[in-house]
Amino acid sequence: MKLTIVGAGAIGGVCGAYLIKAGHDVTFVDVVEEHVQTINERGLTIEGIGGELTVPARAIHPRDLQGPLDAVIIAVKALHTETAARQMLPFLAPDGYIVSLQNGLNEETISAVVGKHRTIGAHINWAADYLEPGRILHGGAGSFYVGELDGQITPRVRELEATFSAFTETHVTDNIWGYLWSKHSLGSINYFTALADADFADILDVEAHARTAIATVAESMETAARHGIRLQSFDGFEPVLMRPQTAEEWQRALASIGAMVDAQRHHLKRRTGIWRDLAVRKRKTEVDLRIVDLARRGRAAGVDMSLNEKLADLIHEIEDGKRPQAWENLEELGALARSLGRTDVVPV
């Protein structure tokens, strides 16, 4: 395929490099001049779970775009989605389309710009980090699903399934929104672990913190349910278990979190991209388009989103330099969860 990947960072870079290796025609589009220059001069290097791979690649700045573009992949941070979609719109071929390889429900934003019929959804859950210009870490494997927004199984999603499978096992789904909402909701747990300067697994290995994480994501599960979403399980995350009420249900939920922790320990990437944004890159996270978005949708549907709202406040304070990433932040959210009666058996 001929593919244009907008955002040559962690996700776009890893996926694109392996597609180039498989013989596909890939052009990267990125706003970081040094990254673009390095890719053009020395290629793109991926290191990590598959060893080290360097591929010759072509990268351009958005100002150098030319059309027509048949298949565009957007892999930028969620807060840059609308800008990226609008940049691509004039260059899309009449039957061209955009695929989102992002966190969140960005398909809504993209389809509002280019139309639902020109938007394809994708759920991704592999681990990667941008290390420096021209160099990216592929830190762990994960699921990959593609699907039409209306659930139809079309030739173009079958083509994408075959193409992306050159990188990692990919599947077509008739319920892409179920996967997108599941990962969107999982953000409640991922942002929770970014409150401390510690590994994802080490935080959730502490039962009190695992209970707080479950109580927080339970709000997100309830939000999805009230929006009529049929949530999908992936990579050990089982949404159906994340609203426990009885002692038995709590044990199953904790065991599910434990399985996620065990899987995480096999990753080279032990902390989320959220942690990296805060601790290493010192930049804003996607919290407003993830946790704040969930809280807004939940409140609109009548769900008490107190824990997600508090989580967002804590992340904002870390972003603004008003508090450090520390275990005390986990305790603070946990205290609120306990005061609300959310971390144990719900009385009948």
N, C-alpha and C positions, 0 to 999 in steps of 0.2 A: 504493500500500500504506500501511497504518498501521504505523509502525515506532517502536520504542523503542530509542534508542541509549544504552547505558550507557558513559559515558566520552566527553566532548565535547572530547577533546584532539586530538592530531595526526591520527590515523587516523579516529576517529569523527567529529570535527568537519568534516574535509574531505569525507568521504563524505556525511555528513548534509546539509551545506550544498547540495551539488549535487543531492541527492535532493529537498530542499525546492524548489530552483529548478525541478525537473522536475515539481513538483506533488504530491509525496507528502506524507503526513501524518506528520511526524517530531517526536518529543518527545525531547529530550536529558535524560539523568540524570547529574549530576556532583556530586562532593563538595566542589568548590572554590566556596565561596560567592560570591566576587567574580566568578568566571567565569560562574556561573549568573545573577547579577544583571546583568552586562554584556550577556549574550546577550538577556535579557528586555527590557532597556531600549534597547539600541542595535543589536541583531541580532548575527549572527556574520559576521565578515569573513575571507575567504580571499584571500590574495594569492599570486602566484607565477607558475607556467608558464601559467596560463589568464588572466592579468591579475588585476584586483581584483574581487571579488564580495562583496557584503554582502546577506544574506538575513534577513528577520524570522524569529525562531525562538522556540520555547518551551523553556525549560529548568527542571528541578526538582531538588531534593535527593532522595536516596533515601527520606528520611523522608516525602516527600509522594507516594509512589507509590500508584497505584490500578489495579485490574485491571478486567476481564480483559485480558491482553496477548497478542496473537496472535503477533507476530514481534518478538523481542528480539535486538538486536545488542550483544554485549559487546566493547568496545574499550578496556579498561583494561590496565594493566601486568599481566604474567603473575602476579606475586605477589599480586595482588588478585582473581584469577579466582574462587576458591572463595567468597570473601565476596560478590562480585557475583552469582554464580549462586544462592547461598542467599537473597540479597535478592529475586531475581526469582521464585524458586520459588512462593511463595504467591500471586503475581499472575498466573501463566501460565494462559491459557485451556486447557480440556481438550485442544484440538488445537494449543496454542501450542508454540513451539519457540525455541531460542536458537542464534544463529550467532556463531561466534568470529572476530573480525577482530583477531587478535593474533599475536605471535611465540611460537613454541614449540608444544608438543603439548597445548594447553589443552583440546582437545576431550575428552581423557581425564578431566580434572578436572570439566568441565561435565557430561559424561554420567554421572559417578558421583553427581552431585547431582540431576539432573533426569531421567536415563534416556537411553539411546542413541537411542531413537526420537524424543526431543525435542531432539536435538542435531544441528546441521548444521555441517560443516567448511568453512572458507574459507582459501584461500591468497591473501595480499595482498603486493605488493612495490612499492607506490608510495612516494615519499619525501615526508615531511611533518614539520613541527616546530611545537609549541606555542610561540608567541612571548610572548603576554601575554593576560590575560583578554579574551575576545571577538575574538582575532586569531590566525590560524594561517597558516603558510607551506605551500603545496603546492609542494614542491621538485623533483619529478620524476615522470614516468609509470612505470608498471610493471604486471606481470601481475596478473590477478584471476581465481581459479577458485573455484567452489562445488561441493560434493558431499555426498551422503549418506555416513555413516560406513561403511555396508555396500556402497557402490558402486552402489546402485540409482539409476536416473534417474527421479525422481518429479516430479509436477506442481509441488510446492512449490519444488524447486530450479530448475525451469524458470522459475517466477515470479520467483525471486530473480535469476536470470540476466538476465531482461528488465528488472527493476527497477534493479539495479546498473549495467546498461549505460547508464542515463541519466547516470551519473557517468563511467564509463570502460569500455572493452570488457571484457566478462565472459563466461566460458565455464563450462559444466557439465562435470565430469569424473567418471569412474567409478573414479578412483584418487586421491581427495583425500589419502590418507595418503602417497602418493608425493610429492606437492607439499609437504605439511606437513613430512615428514622431510627433503626436499631443503633447504628454507629453514632448518629447525632445524639441519641440518648446516652450512649456509653461515654460521651464527653463529660458527663457529670462525674464519673469515676476518674477519668484521665486528668481533668482539671483539679480534682481533689488531691491527687498524688503530686501535682506540681506545687502545692502549697509548701512543701518541705524540700530541702536540699538532700534528697535521698532517692534510692532506687524505687521504682514502682513496686517491685515484689517485696522489698523490705518493709514498705509502708503497709501494704495490704496483708502481710504476714501477721500483723498485730490484730487480734480479733476485734478490739474496740474500734480500730480504724476501718476494718472491713465492714463492720456493722454501720458505721457512719456513711461509708461509701454506698452501701446497699440502700440505706434510708434516703440518700440523696438521689440516687438513680431511680428509686421507686416513684418519686415525683414525676420524673421524665417518662417512665413507663405508663403512668396514669394519663399523662398528657397525650401520648401517642394513642392510647386506647380510646380516649374521648374524641380523637380526631378520626376514628375509624380505621386506624392503621393495623394491618396484620404483620406484626413484627417478626423478623427472621433471626434465627440463631446463626452465629458465625464464630469460628476460631475459639470455641469454648465459652463464649458469652451467650447465656441463655436468658433472654428477656422474660420468658414465662416464669422464671424463678425469682425475679427481682422485686416482687411485691409480697414478701412473706408476712404472714399474720400469726400462724400457729408456731409452736416450738419446732415441730417437724419441718415446716416450710422454711424456718430460719436455718435449720441445719443444712437443708438442701441448697439454700442460697449461699451459705458460707462455704460449702463444699465446691460450689461452682466458681466462686471467687478464688478458692484455693487452687483449682485446676488452671485458672488463668494465670495465677502467680507462678505455678510450676512451669507453664509454657513460656512465660516471660523470662525465666532464668536461663533459657537456652538461647536467647537473643543476644547478639553483640550490642544492640542498642537497649540499654537497661532503663532509660528514662524517656519520657515523652518529648515530642517536639515542643510542647508547651513549656516544659521545664527549660529546654534549650533556649527558647525565645527569651525567657525571663533571666536565666542565669548566665548564658553565654553571649547571646546576640543583643541583649539589653534592648529589646524592642517590644512593641505591643503584641499581644497574642490575638487570637480570633475569638476571645471570650464574648464580645458583644454579639457576634454572629453564631455563637454556639450556646453558651449558658444563658446569657441575657435573652436570646431569642427563644430558648426553651421556656424560660420563666414567663415571658410575655405570652407565648402560646398557651401555656398552662393556665395562667391567670384568666385568660379570655375564655377558657373552657371550664372555669370554676374549680381549678386545682390549687390547693395551698402549696405554693412554690417557695416557702420560706428558706429551705436549705440551699436551693440553687441560687436564690437571690443573695443570701449571705456568702455563698461561694464566689459569686461574681464580684461582690464588694471586696472580698479578701484579695482576689486576683488583681483587681483594679488598684488596690493599695500597694501591692508588690510592684506592679507596673510603674506606679508613680513614685516609687522609692520611699514610701511611707512605712513599710514594714519589710523585714527580711523573709526569705523562704526558710521556714523553721517548723519544727514539730509542734510548736505551740499553736500554730495556725490550725493544724489538724485537730488539736484538742479543743480549740475554740468552736469549730464547727460541730465537733462531737458533743460538746456541752449543749449546744442549741438543739441538736437532734434528740439528745436524752431528755431535755426539758419539754420537748414536744411529744415524748412518748413514742419515738419512731424507731428505736434501736432494739426493741425486745418484742415479746409476744403482745399482740394487741388484745386488750381485755374484751371479753364477749359482752 
